[in-house]
Structures are given as C-alpha cells and as structure tokens.
Amino acid sequence: MKFRMKNTIVLLAVVLSFSLQGQNRWFSVYNDSIALVKDAELISQKFSGKIKNANPTIKTEHWKIIRNTTPYLIYLDINKKTVNLPFWQEVIPEQKEFFRKVSGGELQGKEVFGLFFNGFYLVHELGHGLAESTGKKFDNAFDSEYDANTIAVLYWRTTKHKNSLKKCYRYAKKMISQLTNPVPANEDYKKYITDHYEEITSDPYQYGYIQFSQFVEIYQKTKNINFETFIKNYKK
C-alpha cells in the first residue's frame, strides 16, 4: 500500500511537471511544433476563461490554433476561425535577418522571436478575436492594433509571465531605436497607416516600428490599469 501510494505521488509530480513545463516555455522558441500548438491552446482557454469571469456578457468564440508559418508570422484568420502560429525553423531567412539586425545579434534575434511570436502576440491575436466577437469597430488600423496590444499587455500582467513581458519591453525599446518611423512628417499618423497598411505590414522594418513603439507606449501607460476592469468595460 505504501509502495503504491509512493508511486502515485511520483506519477502526479511528473504530470504536474509536464504541465508547468508547457507554461514556463512560452515566450521562447519552440523546437517541437506540436508542443507549441498544445501550449497555445491552453493559453487560449485560460484567456477565454478570464474574459468570461471579468465580463459574462461577452461571448467568446473558439479560435483554433494551428501551426502555419508565413511571412505574416502570426495572424488571426477571421474566415477560417484560426490563429496561425509561426515555427522558427520555417521562418524565411530575410525575417530571421531582420530579428538579428534590430536585436543586436543572432542569439538575441532568436530570443526576440520567441518572446513576441511564440509569446506575447498570441494574446494580441486573441484580442483581435475578442473585438471581432463583440462587434467592436475601429476607425483606423492603428486603433485596432492598439486595442489588441493593450489587451495583451494587461492580460500577461495577470499571469506568471511578467518577467517575460518586461523582457519584451526592454527589447522593444532597443528595437525601435534601430528603426525609422515610416509615417512622413506632417501626415495624419493614423490615416497614413490605414491608407498604407498593406505596404507597411509587408515590410518588417516599417511594421516593426509601428508595433514595437505601440508596445512601449502601452506598457508604460497601463501600469495602473486592471485587466478585469478593462474587460468589464469593454464595449463596441
């Protein structure tokens, strides 16, 4: 009896270890695409749970998580109801070179990819999904991205990934110092981004500036904003 009980305890410890391992490796580059998708599904479920707890009137949709590496890296496909995740080994050389250049080296570039694209931006995309589910509309592309980034920053602060979020912030500050604002002087900032959205999003150097500068601003401005309160007041 004691022997069996001891084995049961060991088995439970192993199961718990694997569960925690999945949570802990998020915000890092994955070598196993199956584990990447599995961990992302768990995070998606937790995100939906926190949305429902904060605002039961919101009906969240299920967005299927799939591995699908494209030049867009990570994105929400509204028609197919999917969140498409990139796998580092399949990222094109030009994009890997972008990460290397703006982060300060090959190892740093890989770390940045993990922090943002196998990390932060999953909830960013789920944030776009939340806006879609609630019918929230935006006047321009800038505000849509700002909303998704705000949701993601606030959400990750409620998790055990605060230190990873802080790393994202430090890297984002570093990277925007290496990038150039693509919006010309004297142009309406939001209108220009909306009018040239396809051009900007197809260039990591332009879109990187927009995204990372938003991240830095939101990270700094929302330190006293509560995720649950934000979602409770989330409106169309």
C-alpha positions in Angstrom: 0.0 0.0 0.0 2.8 2.4 0.9 4.6 1.5 -2.3 1.6 2.1 -4.5 0.9 5.4 -2.7 4.5 6.5 -3.3 4.3 5.6 -7.0 1.1 7.6 -7.3 2.7 10.7 -5.7 5.6 10.4 -8.1 3.3 10.0 -11.1 1.3 13.1 -10.1 4.6 15.0 -9.7 5.6 14.0 -13.2 2.3 15.0 -14.7 2.4 18.4 -12.9 6.0 18.9 -14.0 5.0 18.5 -17.7 2.0 20.8 -17.2 4.2 23.5 -15.7 6.9 23.0 -18.3 4.4 23.9 -21.0 3.5 27.1 -19.2 7.1 28.0 -18.5 8.5 27.6 -22.0 6.0 30.0 -23.5 7.8 33.2 -24.6 10.6 31.2 -26.0 11.5 29.5 -29.3 9.9 26.0 -29.7 11.7 23.0 -31.3 8.5 21.0 -31.2 5.6 22.4 -33.2 3.1 20.0 -31.6 4.0 21.3 -28.2 3.8 24.9 -29.5 0.2 24.4 -30.6 -0.7 22.5 -27.5 0.6 25.2 -25.2 -1.0 27.9 -27.2 -4.4 26.1 -26.9 -4.0 26.0 -23.1 -3.3 29.7 -23.0 -6.2 30.5 -25.3 -8.5 28.6 -23.0 -7.2 30.5 -20.0 -7.6 33.8 -21.8 -11.3 32.9 -22.6 -11.9 31.9 -19.0 -10.6 35.2 -17.7 -12.7 37.1 -20.2 -15.8 35.3 -19.1 -15.0 35.9 -15.4 -14.5 39.6 -16.0 -17.4 40.1 -18.3 -20.0 37.3 -18.5 -21.9 39.2 -21.2 -19.1 38.6 -23.7 -19.5 35.5 -25.8 -16.0 34.5 -26.9 -15.5 32.4 -30.0 -13.2 29.5 -30.2 -10.2 30.2 -32.4 -8.4 27.1 -33.5 -4.7 27.3 -33.0 -2.6 26.0 -35.9 1.0 25.9 -37.0 1.2 27.9 -40.2 4.4 29.7 -40.9 4.0 32.5 -43.4 5.7 35.9 -44.0 2.9 37.4 -41.8 4.4 35.3 -38.9 1.4 35.3 -36.5 -2.1 36.3 -37.5 -5.8 35.8 -37.0 -7.8 34.4 -39.9 -11.4 35.5 -39.3 -12.9 33.5 -42.1 -11.3 30.2 -41.0 -11.5 31.0 -37.3 -7.8 30.2 -36.7 -4.8 31.7 -35.0 -1.8 31.0 -37.2 1.5 30.4 -35.3 4.9 30.6 -36.9 7.6 27.9 -36.3 11.1 29.3 -36.0 12.7 26.6 -38.2 10.4 27.5 -41.0 10.8 31.3 -40.9 12.3 32.7 -44.1 15.9 33.9 -43.9 15.0 37.6 -44.6 12.9 37.7 -41.5 15.5 36.0 -39.4 17.9 38.6 -40.6 15.5 41.4 -39.5 15.4 40.0 -36.0 19.2 39.7 -35.9 19.7 43.2 -37.1 17.3 45.0 -34.8 18.0 43.0 -31.7 21.8 43.0 -31.8 22.8 39.5 -32.8 21.8 36.1 -33.9 21.0 34.7 -30.4 19.2 37.9 -29.5 17.2 37.7 -32.7 16.0 34.2 -31.9 15.1 35.3 -28.4 13.1 38.2 -29.7 11.2 35.9 -32.0 10.4 33.6 -29.1 9.3 36.4 -26.8 7.0 38.0 -29.2 5.9 35.4 -31.8 5.8 32.3 -29.6 4.8 34.5 -26.7 3.2 38.0 -26.5 1.4 38.1 -29.8 -0.7 35.1 -29.2 -3.0 37.1 -26.9 -2.6 40.1 -29.2 -4.3 38.0 -31.9 -6.9 36.7 -29.4 -7.5 40.3 -28.6 -8.4 40.9 -32.3 -10.7 37.9 -31.9 -12.3 39.5 -28.9 -13.0 42.7 -30.9 -14.5 40.5 -33.7 -16.7 38.5 -31.3 -18.1 41.7 -29.7 -18.6 43.6 -32.9 -16.2 46.3 -31.9 -15.3 48.6 -34.8 -12.3 50.9 -35.3 -12.0 54.0 -37.4 -8.5 53.0 -38.5 -5.9 50.3 -38.5 -3.8 51.9 -35.8 -6.5 51.9 -33.2 -7.3 48.2 -34.0 -3.7 47.3 -33.3 -3.6 49.5 -30.2 -6.6 47.8 -28.8 -5.1 44.3 -29.3 -1.8 45.3 -27.8 -3.5 46.8 -24.8 -5.5 43.6 -24.2 -2.3 41.6 -24.5 -0.2 43.7 -22.2 -2.9 43.8 -19.5 -3.5 40.1 -19.7 0.1 39.0 -19.5 0.4 41.1 -16.3 -2.1 38.8 -14.7 0.0 35.7 -15.4 3.3 34.3 -14.3 4.9 35.8 -17.4 5.5 39.3 -16.0 9.3 38.9 -16.3 8.9 37.8 -19.9 6.7 40.8 -20.6 9.4 43.0 -19.1 12.0 41.5 -21.5 9.6 42.2 -24.4 9.6 45.9 -23.2 13.3 46.1 -23.0 13.8 44.6 -26.4 11.0 46.7 -27.9 12.7 49.9 -26.7 16.0 48.7 -28.2 14.5 47.8 -31.5 12.6 51.0 -32.1 15.9 52.8 -31.6 17.2 50.8 -34.6 14.1 51.5 -36.8 12.7 54.5 -38.6 9.2 55.9 -38.2 7.5 55.1 -41.6 5.0 57.9 -41.3 6.3 61.1 -43.0 6.3 64.4 -41.1 3.1 66.4 -41.2 1.0 63.4 -42.2 -2.1 62.3 -40.2 -0.4 59.4 -38.3 -3.4 57.1 -38.1 -4.8 57.9 -41.5 -1.4 57.3 -43.2 -1.0 53.9 -41.5 -4.5 52.9 -42.6 -4.1 54.1 -46.1 -0.7 52.4 -46.5 -1.5 49.4 -44.3 -0.6 46.7 -46.9 2.7 48.4 -47.8 3.6 48.8 -44.1 2.7 45.3 -43.0 4.7 43.8 -45.8 7.9 45.4 -44.6 9.1 44.2 -41.2 11.2 47.4 -40.7 8.2 49.6 -41.1 5.6 47.5 -39.3 8.1 46.6 -36.6 8.4 50.3 -35.8 4.6 50.7 -35.5 4.1 47.6 -33.4 7.1 47.9 -31.1 6.5 51.6 -30.5 2.9 50.9 -29.6 4.1 48.2 -27.2 6.4 50.5 -25.4 3.8 53.3 -25.1 1.1 50.9 -23.8 3.5 49.1 -21.4 4.4 52.5 -19.8 0.9 54.0 -19.8 -1.1 51.0 -18.4 0.8 50.1 -15.3 -2.2 51.1 -13.1 -4.9 49.6 -15.3 -6.5 46.4 -14.3 -7.2 43.7 -16.9 -10.6 42.7 -15.3 -11.7 46.3 -15.2 -10.7 46.9 -18.8 -12.6 43.8 -20.0 -15.6 44.6 -17.8 -15.9 48.0 -19.6 -15.0 46.6 -23.0 -17.6 47.9 -25.4 -18.4 48.0 -29.1 
